Amino acid sequence: MVAAGKLLRTSNFLAASGATEQKLSKDVAARRIFTVDLEGEPYYPAFFLVKQLSSKDLAKVVRRLDDQSGWSKWEFFTSPNALLDHRTPLQGLMQKEVKPVLRAADALVQKG
């Protein structure tokens, strides 16, 4: 996933986003974005940089998934979901279908 550019090291994410380390830390602390750990190092999903995705909508969903691990969040966003007609939540968000994606996130959280 790293080699394919789906997950980015902090330095690469900062360079691509134009954000500062301080801004990135605030976004993670405020649960607007999340990381996944690989060998003890944080990696950022590249989909946070996709212009067609609203950062506000992504943040809403990330917050709904708050207690889930980074990898569980990654899997949620990138896997087809039956509640979304077997599309991924990212595909739903690209089509501005925020409420159905939030319902799918709620279903995951309730499932535990």
Secondary structure as UniProt FT lines:
FT   TURN            2..5
FT   STRAND          7..9
FT   HELIX           10..17
FT   HELIX           21..29
FT   TURN            30..31
FT   STRAND          36..38
FT   TURN            39..40
FT   STRAND          41..45
FT   HELIX           46..49
FT   TURN            51..52
FT   HELIX           55..64
FT   TURN            65..67
FT   HELIX           70..78
FT   HELIX           82..84
FT   TURN            85..86
FT   HELIX           89..94
FT   TURN            95..96
FT   HELIX           98..111
//
